[in-house]
Amino acid sequence: MDAIRDLLFDHTLRTVAMGAGIIGITAGVLGVFAVLRRQSLLGDAISHAALPGVALAFLFTLSKQPLVLILGALAAGWLAALLVSVVTRTTRIKSDSALGIVLAVFFGIGMVLLTYIQNLATARQAGLDKFLFGNAATMLTGDVITMGILGAVALVLVALFWKELKLLTFDYQFAQAQGWPVFALDVLLTTLIVLAIVIGLQAVGVVLMSALLIAPAVAARQWTDNLSVVVILAAVFGVLSGIGGAITSAGIAKLPTGPTIVLFASTLVLLSLFFAPSRGLFWAHLRHRRQHREVQVSAVLLGLWRQVEFDSDPLRPHSVGTLDLIGLHAEQKTLPLLASRGWIEIDNNFWHFTDEGINEAHKQLAAAGDDR
């Protein structure tokens, strides 16, 4: 309740939470396309490559206005993505190697420029190093408005080109064969991913922004195969990560907002990996146990049937101890389960088949191709 009250009445926390929420929803939606196109590392390269863009924007304008710095980061990030594409298409260098090269070169240039800026005889450069790890607490209302406008533009473009981006993501060759402007669509999608990254640099930072781009999408992907639902869930997870991280960092002294947001997103990924209905490890474990149990039940049922199939009276009771003779001593615990299904009846230390159990044994033998 205290957190909700602070969120409603604390202007600073409300500003930070709104900014983090905008970053989360934009990164979540665009991150889905990056994940589905197997371009997760592209986000890492772009976020690191944006650093020299921030530095150059400041050097040319001597302004720390968020729009100026975002435009600089956008230009550098887009250039990095273009270079990765050019290197991959015109050389024998694989995409992962190209991403690593571009990331290292641009990030190195950015660090050199930041060091140069920090040594300038001016006070205006203070705070630019916060783009490395983010500093959401420095966000102002104007910053949030700028982020909101740019994020809204990105989301509107996704909505307008939804059908085209969906086809580009799942069947690039078919779209190309049908004469769709795949190159232009590829450029548009890459630009939107770059935009989603750069608007979050101030809050989350260069180092961690790629995680916020990918984590909500990965978490959402575990829950469904429907693209629309995945996008909606990724947006929700992104908002929860942003606002939850902002509130938590505000409530604990000296806890940085950016890393806390990423930890929230990572927690959602872990929960999804374990508990998502169709892909969750927990449910997969239960399904495996259930399948193993069914195999075990079937084996015991057929083992019991082979013990009585040549008997003149297959319904005659048999001692449970005779299971040792057919190697089913360890499976005696399965007998109550067979009894619960009505296939056998147990009386003291004796068991016998029911008509339903005999029919089930015949069905399983027929399914196995055994006509006995």
C-alpha positions, -999 to 999 in steps of 0.1 A, spaced: 0 0 0 29 24 8 43 17 -27 10 25 -43 6 57 -23 41 68 -32 34 60 -69 3 82 -68 16 111 -48 54 112 -52 61 132 -83 96 119 -88 87 83 -84 57 88 -106 78 103 -133 104 76 -132 77 48 -131 60 64 -162 92 66 -181 102 30 -172 67 18 -181 70 35 -215 104 19 -221 91 -15 -210 61 -15 -233 80 -3 -263 109 -26 -258 85 -55 -251 66 -51 -283 96 -46 -306 116 -73 -288 91 -99 -299 101 -94 -335 138 -94 -326 134 -127 -308 113 -144 -334 137 -133 -362 166 -146 -341 182 -112 -339 185 -111 -301 222 -102 -304 213 -73 -327 198 -55 -297 230 -59 -277 251 -45 -306 227 -16 -312 226 -6 -275 264 -6 -272 267 11 -306 244 39 -295 270 52 -270 292 71 -296 260 86 -310 251 101 -276 286 114 -273 288 129 -308 253 145 -304 266 163 -273 299 173 -289 281 189 -318 253 206 -299 267 209 -263 232 201 -253 219 173 -231 183 176 -242 169 141 -244 156 144 -279 190 155 -291 208 127 -274 182 102 -285 185 113 -322 223 108 -319 219 74 -304 193 65 -330 216 75 -359 246 55 -344 224 25 -336 209 25 -371 244 28 -387 256 -1 -366 227 -23 -378 233 -13 -414 270 -21 -410 262 -56 -397 239 -62 -427 265 -50 -451 293 -70 -436 272 -101 -435 261 -98 -471 293 -87 -487 319 -109 -469 322 -144 -455 319 -132 -420 289 -147 -401 263 -126 -385 274 -133 -349 310 -124 -358 298 -92 -375 277 -83 -345 307 -88 -321 329 -67 -343 305 -38 -346 296 -39 -309 333 -38 -299 343 -11 -323 314 13 -316 315 8 -279 352 14 -279 347 46 -299 320 56 -274 342 51 -244 370 72 -260 346 100 -268 332 99 -232 366 101 -218 374 131 -241 341 148 -231 348 143 -194 381 162 -198 365 192 -214 366 225 -195 329 227 -192 303 216 -167 278 207 -193 292 172 -198 283 160 -163 260 130 -163 267 116 -198 285 86 -183 251 76 -168 242 63 -202 265 33 -195 244 19 -167 214 42 -167 201 66 -141 164 67 -142 163 90 -112 175 119 -134 145 116 -157 123 147 -159 88 152 -171 101 165 -204 122 133 -208 91 112 -202 71 131 -227 98 127 -254 100 90 -246 62 87 -248 59 104 -281 87 83 -297 73 51 -282 38 59 -294 52 65 -329 69 31 -328 38 13 -316 16 30 -341 39 20 -370 38 -16 -357 0 -15 -357 -1 0 -392 23 -25 -407 12 -54 -386 4 -78 -415 36 -69 -433 58 -73 -403 42 -105 -394 48 -120 -428 84 -106 -428 90 -123 -395 77 -158 -403 82 -162 -441 108 -137 -455 112 -158 -487 75 -160 -494 71 -122 -489 100 -116 -513 86 -140 -539 52 -122 -537 69 -89 -546 66 -73 -512 91 -45 -504 110 -67 -480 141 -45 -479 121 -15 -470 102 -35 -444 134 -48 -430 148 -13 -427 116 -2 -410 116 -30 -384 153 -25 -377 147 12 -372 119 6 -348 140 -18 -328 168 8 -327 142 34 -315 130 10 -288 165 6 -275 177 42 -276 147 56 -257 156 34 -228 193 42 -226 189 70 -201 170 48 -176 185 13 -182 218 21 -198 239 8 -227 250 -23 -209 216 -36 -198 192 -22 -224 195 -53 -247 183 -75 -217 151 -54 -214 145 -57 -251 147 -95 -251 135 -106 -216 98 -96 -219 96 -112 -253 112 -144 -242 89 -146 -212 58 -140 -233 68 -165 -259 66 -193 -233 29 -188 -228 14 -189 -263 20 -195 -300 -3 -167 -311 17 -137 -322 -9 -111 -312 -11 -126 -277 27 -128 -275 30 -91 -283 4 -81 -257 20 -103 -230 54 -89 -238 41 -53 -235 25 -63 -201 57 -79 -189 77 -49 -200 54 -25 -181 55 -47 -150 93 -48 -152 96 -11 -156 72 0 -130 81 -28 -105 118 -20 -109 112 17 -104 91 12 -72 115 -13 -57 146 9 -63 128 38 -48 120 19 -17 155 6 -11 183 30 -6 212 30 -31 195 4 -53 199 15 -90 168 15 -111 181 1 -144 195 -31 -130 164 -36 -108 142 -33 -139 163 -59 -157 161 -82 -126 123 -79 -126 123 -88 -163 146 -117 -157 124 -130 -128 94 -130 -152 115 -150 -177 124 -176 -150 87 -178 -138 76 -183 -174 102 -209 -181 91 -229 -151 53 -223 -150 40 -214 -185 13 -241 -193 26 -254 -226 63 -250 -223 70 -246 -186 96 -270 -171 73 -276 -141 44 -288 -162 67 -307 -185 81 -325 -155 45 -334 -144 37 -346 -179 68 -367 -180 59 -383 -146 23 -389 -158 36 -406 -190 60 -427 -171 32 -437 -147 10 -447 -176 38 -468 -192 43 -484 -158 6 -491 -154 4 -506 -188 34 -529 -182 20 -542 -149 -15 -547 -164 -1 -568 -193 22 -586 -169 -7 -596 -148 -27 -607 -179 2 -629 -191 0 -646 -158 -36 -656 -162 -43 -656 -200 -41 -694 -203 -60 -699 -171 -94 -716 -175 -108 -689 -152 -90 -656 -157 -110 -641 -130 -96 -665 -104 -78 -647 -75 -40 -649 -73 -16 -641 -45 2 -608 -46 33 -627 -38 32 -644 -72 43 -611 -87 78 -620 -77 77 -649 -102 71 -625 -132 95 -598 -120 69 -574 -108 77 -574 -71 89 -538 -74 56 -528 -91 32 -540 -63 26 -503 -55 9 -500 -89 -18 -525 -80 -39 -500 -60 -39 -477 -91 -51 -505 -113 -78 -512 -87 -89 -476 -86 -95 -478 -124 -116 -509 -119 -93 -532 -138 -85 -555 -109 -99 -561 -74 -77 -566 -43 -89 -586 -13 -64 -590 15 -33 -604 -1 -50 -616 -33 -59 -599 -66 -81 -609 -95 -91 -593 -128 -124 -577 -135 -142 -580 -169 -132 -543 -175 -96 -551 -168 -96 -581 -192 -111 -559 -219 -85 -532 -213 -57 -558 -215 -70 -570 -248 -72 -534 -261 -36 -527 -251 -24 -559 -267 -42 -551 -299 -28 -516 -299 7 -531 -295 0 -555 -324 -2 -586 -302 -32 -607 -311 -30 -630 -282 
